[in-house]
Amino acid sequence: MGCLAMHKERLSLSIDDFGTGYSSLNYLYRFPIDNLKIDRSFIQNIHAAPENLAVTKAIIGLGHTLGLEVVAEGVEHDTDVLVLQDVGCDELQGFHFARPMPAEQFADWLATHRAMAA
């Protein structure tokens, strides 16, 4: 199934590891992208590395200008969360929230965290 067909089926499409490797800027208008996932290399040490913060803010600004949601990968510390919330990142993911786990364990984890959020 091609990107356009997936988009028509209301599947969300993301560019993963944005800012590194093969994440070309022309993908932003060649494909029906919904999300940019900022590569973890920019998130690591974001609270103490001005260059990482500058790149992250630029990616968030670019994504928002294009109407995209922006996700930060590799969030591991409370300080990462605070900085990323402050600069307007839409979603955060990483070991700060949970480590990878089997489906059964995830169901228990989700039930516990939903109850805590209520």
MODELLER restraints for C-alpha pairs under 7 A, 6 or more apart:
rsr = mdl.restraints
at = mdl.atoms
rsr.add(forms.Gaussian(group=physical.xy_distance, feature=features.Distance(at['CA:3:A'], at['CA:31:A']), mean=6.78, stdev=0.5))
rsr.add(forms.Gaussian(group=physical.xy_distance, feature=features.Distance(at['CA:3:A'], at['CA:32:A']), mean=6.89, stdev=0.5))
rsr.add(forms.Gaussian(group=physical.xy_distance, feature=features.Distance(at['CA:4:A'], at['CA:32:A']), mean=6.58, stdev=0.5))
rsr.add(forms.Gaussian(group=physical.xy_distance, feature=features.Distance(at['CA:7:A'], at['CA:32:A']), mean=6.69, stdev=0.5))
rsr.add(forms.Gaussian(group=physical.xy_distance, feature=features.Distance(at['CA:12:A'], at['CA:34:A']), mean=5.91, stdev=0.5))
rsr.add(forms.Gaussian(group=physical.xy_distance, feature=features.Distance(at['CA:13:A'], at['CA:33:A']), mean=5.10, stdev=0.5))
rsr.add(forms.Gaussian(group=physical.xy_distance, feature=features.Distance(at['CA:13:A'], at['CA:34:A']), mean=5.29, stdev=0.5))
rsr.add(forms.Gaussian(group=physical.xy_distance, feature=features.Distance(at['CA:13:A'], at['CA:35:A']), mean=6.42, stdev=0.5))
rsr.add(forms.Gaussian(group=physical.xy_distance, feature=features.Distance(at['CA:14:A'], at['CA:33:A']), mean=5.76, stdev=0.5))
rsr.add(forms.Gaussian(group=physical.xy_distance, feature=features.Distance(at['CA:14:A'], at['CA:34:A']), mean=5.81, stdev=0.5))
rsr.add(forms.Gaussian(group=physical.xy_distance, feature=features.Distance(at['CA:14:A'], at['CA:35:A']), mean=4.47, stdev=0.5))
rsr.add(forms.Gaussian(group=physical.xy_distance, feature=features.Distance(at['CA:14:A'], at['CA:36:A']), mean=5.62, stdev=0.5))
rsr.add(forms.Gaussian(group=physical.xy_distance, feature=features.Distance(at['CA:14:A'], at['CA:37:A']), mean=6.78, stdev=0.5))
rsr.add(forms.Gaussian(group=physical.xy_distance, feature=features.Distance(at['CA:15:A'], at['CA:35:A']), mean=6.40, stdev=0.5))
rsr.add(forms.Gaussian(group=physical.xy_distance, feature=features.Distance(at['CA:15:A'], at['CA:36:A']), mean=5.10, stdev=0.5))
rsr.add(forms.Gaussian(group=physical.xy_distance, feature=features.Distance(at['CA:15:A'], at['CA:37:A']), mean=5.98, stdev=0.5))
rsr.add(forms.Gaussian(group=physical.xy_distance, feature=features.Distance(at['CA:16:A'], at['CA:36:A']), mean=6.56, stdev=0.5))
rsr.add(forms.Gaussian(group=physical.xy_distance, feature=features.Distance(at['CA:16:A'], at['CA:37:A']), mean=4.92, stdev=0.5))
rsr.add(forms.Gaussian(group=physical.xy_distance, feature=features.Distance(at['CA:17:A'], at['CA:37:A']), mean=5.73, stdev=0.5))
rsr.add(forms.Gaussian(group=physical.xy_distance, feature=features.Distance(at['CA:17:A'], at['CA:38:A']), mean=5.53, stdev=0.5))
rsr.add(forms.Gaussian(group=physical.xy_distance, feature=features.Distance(at['CA:17:A'], at['CA:39:A']), mean=3.98, stdev=0.5))
rsr.add(forms.Gaussian(group=physical.xy_distance, feature=features.Distance(at['CA:18:A'], at['CA:36:A']), mean=6.29, stdev=0.5))
rsr.add(forms.Gaussian(group=physical.xy_distance, feature=features.Distance(at['CA:18:A'], at['CA:37:A']), mean=5.60, stdev=0.5))
rsr.add(forms.Gaussian(group=physical.xy_distance, feature=features.Distance(at['CA:18:A'], at['CA:38:A']), mean=4.83, stdev=0.5))
rsr.add(forms.Gaussian(group=physical.xy_distance, feature=features.Distance(at['CA:18:A'], at['CA:39:A']), mean=5.34, stdev=0.5))
rsr.add(forms.Gaussian(group=physical.xy_distance, feature=features.Distance(at['CA:19:A'], at['CA:38:A']), mean=6.64, stdev=0.5))
rsr.add(forms.Gaussian(group=physical.xy_distance, feature=features.Distance(at['CA:19:A'], at['CA:39:A']), mean=6.34, stdev=0.5))
rsr.add(forms.Gaussian(group=physical.xy_distance, feature=features.Distance(at['CA:20:A'], at['CA:39:A']), mean=6.88, stdev=0.5))
rsr.add(forms.Gaussian(group=physical.xy_distance, feature=features.Distance(at['CA:34:A'], at['CA:68:A']), mean=5.31, stdev=0.5))
rsr.add(forms.Gaussian(group=physical.xy_distance, feature=features.Distance(at['CA:34:A'], at['CA:69:A']), mean=6.38, stdev=0.5))
rsr.add(forms.Gaussian(group=physical.xy_distance, feature=features.Distance(at['CA:35:A'], at['CA:68:A']), mean=5.26, stdev=0.5))
rsr.add(forms.Gaussian(group=physical.xy_distance, feature=features.Distance(at['CA:35:A'], at['CA:69:A']), mean=4.72, stdev=0.5))
rsr.add(forms.Gaussian(group=physical.xy_distance, feature=features.Distance(at['CA:35:A'], at['CA:70:A']), mean=5.58, stdev=0.5))
rsr.add(forms.Gaussian(group=physical.xy_distance, feature=features.Distance(at['CA:36:A'], at['CA:63:A']), mean=6.71, stdev=0.5))
rsr.add(forms.Gaussian(group=physical.xy_distance, feature=features.Distance(at['CA:36:A'], at['CA:68:A']), mean=6.90, stdev=0.5))
rsr.add(forms.Gaussian(group=physical.xy_distance, feature=features.Distance(at['CA:36:A'], at['CA:69:A']), mean=6.44, stdev=0.5))
rsr.add(forms.Gaussian(group=physical.xy_distance, feature=features.Distance(at['CA:36:A'], at['CA:70:A']), mean=4.90, stdev=0.5))
rsr.add(forms.Gaussian(group=physical.xy_distance, feature=features.Distance(at['CA:36:A'], at['CA:71:A']), mean=6.09, stdev=0.5))
rsr.add(forms.Gaussian(group=physical.xy_distance, feature=features.Distance(at['CA:37:A'], at['CA:70:A']), mean=5.96, stdev=0.5))
rsr.add(forms.Gaussian(group=physical.xy_distance, feature=features.Distance(at['CA:37:A'], at['CA:71:A']), mean=4.58, stdev=0.5))
rsr.add(forms.Gaussian(group=physical.xy_distance, feature=features.Distance(at['CA:37:A'], at['CA:72:A']), mean=5.73, stdev=0.5))
rsr.add(forms.Gaussian(group=physical.xy_distance, feature=features.Distance(at['CA:37:A'], at['CA:73:A']), mean=6.41, stdev=0.5))
rsr.add(forms.Gaussian(group=physical.xy_distance, feature=features.Distance(at['CA:38:A'], at['CA:71:A']), mean=6.09, stdev=0.5))
rsr.add(forms.Gaussian(group=physical.xy_distance, feature=features.Distance(at['CA:38:A'], at['CA:72:A']), mean=4.96, stdev=0.5))
rsr.add(forms.Gaussian(group=physical.xy_distance, feature=features.Distance(at['CA:38:A'], at['CA:73:A']), mean=5.92, stdev=0.5))
rsr.add(forms.Gaussian(group=physical.xy_distance, feature=features.Distance(at['CA:39:A'], at['CA:73:A']), mean=5.83, stdev=0.5))
rsr.add(forms.Gaussian(group=physical.xy_distance, feature=features.Distance(at['CA:40:A'], at['CA:73:A']), mean=4.90, stdev=0.5))
rsr.add(forms.Gaussian(group=physical.xy_distance, feature=features.Distance(at['CA:40:A'], at['CA:74:A']), mean=4.59, stdev=0.5))
rsr.add(forms.Gaussian(group=physical.xy_distance, feature=features.Distance(at['CA:42:A'], at['CA:52:A']), mean=4.91, stdev=0.5))
rsr.add(forms.Gaussian(group=physical.xy_distance, feature=features.Distance(at['CA:42:A'], at['CA:56:A']), mean=6.43, stdev=0.5))
rsr.add(forms.Gaussian(group=physical.xy_distance, feature=features.Distance(at['CA:43:A'], at['CA:52:A']), mean=6.70, stdev=0.5))
rsr.add(forms.Gaussian(group=physical.xy_distance, feature=features.Distance(at['CA:43:A'], at['CA:72:A']), mean=6.98, stdev=0.5))
rsr.add(forms.Gaussian(group=physical.xy_distance, feature=features.Distance(at['CA:43:A'], at['CA:74:A']), mean=6.39, stdev=0.5))
rsr.add(forms.Gaussian(group=physical.xy_distance, feature=features.Distance(at['CA:43:A'], at['CA:75:A']), mean=6.67, stdev=0.5))
rsr.add(forms.Gaussian(group=physical.xy_distance, feature=features.Distance(at['CA:44:A'], at['CA:74:A']), mean=6.99, stdev=0.5))
rsr.add(forms.Gaussian(group=physical.xy_distance, feature=features.Distance(at['CA:46:A'], at['CA:52:A']), mean=5.45, stdev=0.5))
rsr.add(forms.Gaussian(group=physical.xy_distance, feature=features.Distance(at['CA:46:A'], at['CA:53:A']), mean=5.41, stdev=0.5))
rsr.add(forms.Gaussian(group=physical.xy_distance, feature=features.Distance(at['CA:46:A'], at['CA:80:A']), mean=6.49, stdev=0.5))
rsr.add(forms.Gaussian(group=physical.xy_distance, feature=features.Distance(at['CA:47:A'], at['CA:79:A']), mean=6.40, stdev=0.5))
rsr.add(forms.Gaussian(group=physical.xy_distance, feature=features.Distance(at['CA:47:A'], at['CA:80:A']), mean=6.33, stdev=0.5))
rsr.add(forms.Gaussian(group=physical.xy_distance, feature=features.Distance(at['CA:47:A'], at['CA:83:A']), mean=6.53, stdev=0.5))
rsr.add(forms.Gaussian(group=physical.xy_distance, feature=features.Distance(at['CA:57:A'], at['CA:87:A']), mean=6.45, stdev=0.5))
rsr.add(forms.Gaussian(group=physical.xy_distance, feature=features.Distance(at['CA:60:A'], at['CA:70:A']), mean=6.07, stdev=0.5))
rsr.add(forms.Gaussian(group=physical.xy_distance, feature=features.Distance(at['CA:60:A'], at['CA:89:A']), mean=6.37, stdev=0.5))
rsr.add(forms.Gaussian(group=physical.xy_distance, feature=features.Distance(at['CA:63:A'], at['CA:69:A']), mean=6.53, stdev=0.5))
rsr.add(forms.Gaussian(group=physical.xy_distance, feature=features.Distance(at['CA:63:A'], at['CA:70:A']), mean=6.25, stdev=0.5))
rsr.add(forms.Gaussian(group=physical.xy_distance, feature=features.Distance(at['CA:69:A'], at['CA:90:A']), mean=6.04, stdev=0.5))
rsr.add(forms.Gaussian(group=physical.xy_distance, feature=features.Distance(at['CA:70:A'], at['CA:89:A']), mean=5.85, stdev=0.5))
rsr.add(forms.Gaussian(group=physical.xy_distance, feature=features.Distance(at['CA:70:A'], at['CA:90:A']), mean=5.33, stdev=0.5))
rsr.add(forms.Gaussian(group=physical.xy_distance, feature=features.Distance(at['CA:70:A'], at['CA:91:A']), mean=6.42, stdev=0.5))
rsr.add(forms.Gaussian(group=physical.xy_distance, feature=features.Distance(at['CA:71:A'], at['CA:89:A']), mean=6.48, stdev=0.5))
rsr.add(forms.Gaussian(group=physical.xy_distance, feature=features.Distance(at['CA:71:A'], at['CA:90:A']), mean=5.97, stdev=0.5))
rsr.add(forms.Gaussian(group=physical.xy_distance, feature=features.Distance(at['CA:71:A'], at['CA:91:A']), mean=4.58, stdev=0.5))
rsr.add(forms.Gaussian(group=physical.xy_distance, feature=features.Distance(at['CA:71:A'], at['CA:92:A']), mean=5.55, stdev=0.5))
rsr.add(forms.Gaussian(group=physical.xy_distance, feature=features.Distance(at['CA:72:A'], at['CA:91:A']), mean=6.38, stdev=0.5))
rsr.add(forms.Gaussian(group=physical.xy_distance, feature=features.Distance(at['CA:72:A'], at['CA:92:A']), mean=4.90, stdev=0.5))
rsr.add(forms.Gaussian(group=physical.xy_distance, feature=features.Distance(at['CA:72:A'], at['CA:93:A']), mean=6.19, stdev=0.5))
rsr.add(forms.Gaussian(group=physical.xy_distance, feature=features.Distance(at['CA:73:A'], at['CA:92:A']), mean=6.43, stdev=0.5))
rsr.add(forms.Gaussian(group=physical.xy_distance, feature=features.Distance(at['CA:73:A'], at['CA:93:A']), mean=5.21, stdev=0.5))
rsr.add(forms.Gaussian(group=physical.xy_distance, feature=features.Distance(at['CA:73:A'], at['CA:94:A']), mean=5.91, stdev=0.5))
rsr.add(forms.Gaussian(group=physical.xy_distance, feature=features.Distance(at['CA:74:A'], at['CA:93:A']), mean=6.23, stdev=0.5))
rsr.add(forms.Gaussian(group=physical.xy_distance, feature=features.Distance(at['CA:74:A'], at['CA:94:A']), mean=4.49, stdev=0.5))
rsr.add(forms.Gaussian(group=physical.xy_distance, feature=features.Distance(at['CA:74:A'], at['CA:95:A']), mean=6.86, stdev=0.5))
rsr.add(forms.Gaussian(group=physical.xy_distance, feature=features.Distance(at['CA:75:A'], at['CA:81:A']), mean=6.92, stdev=0.5))
rsr.add(forms.Gaussian(group=physical.xy_distance, feature=features.Distance(at['CA:75:A'], at['CA:92:A']), mean=6.58, stdev=0.5))
rsr.add(forms.Gaussian(group=physical.xy_distance, feature=features.Distance(at['CA:75:A'], at['CA:93:A']), mean=5.74, stdev=0.5))
rsr.add(forms.Gaussian(group=physical.xy_distance, feature=features.Distance(at['CA:75:A'], at['CA:94:A']), mean=4.44, stdev=0.5))
rsr.add(forms.Gaussian(group=physical.xy_distance, feature=features.Distance(at['CA:75:A'], at['CA:95:A']), mean=6.33, stdev=0.5))
rsr.add(forms.Gaussian(group=physical.xy_distance, feature=features.Distance(at['CA:75:A'], at['CA:96:A']), mean=5.80, stdev=0.5))
rsr.add(forms.Gaussian(group=physical.xy_distance, feature=features.Distance(at['CA:76:A'], at['CA:94:A']), mean=5.86, stdev=0.5))
rsr.add(forms.Gaussian(group=physical.xy_distance, feature=features.Distance(at['CA:76:A'], at['CA:95:A']), mean=5.14, stdev=0.5))
rsr.add(forms.Gaussian(group=physical.xy_distance, feature=features.Distance(at['CA:76:A'], at['CA:96:A']), mean=4.17, stdev=0.5))
rsr.add(forms.Gaussian(group=physical.xy_distance, feature=features.Distance(at['CA:77:A'], at['CA:96:A']), mean=5.72, stdev=0.5))
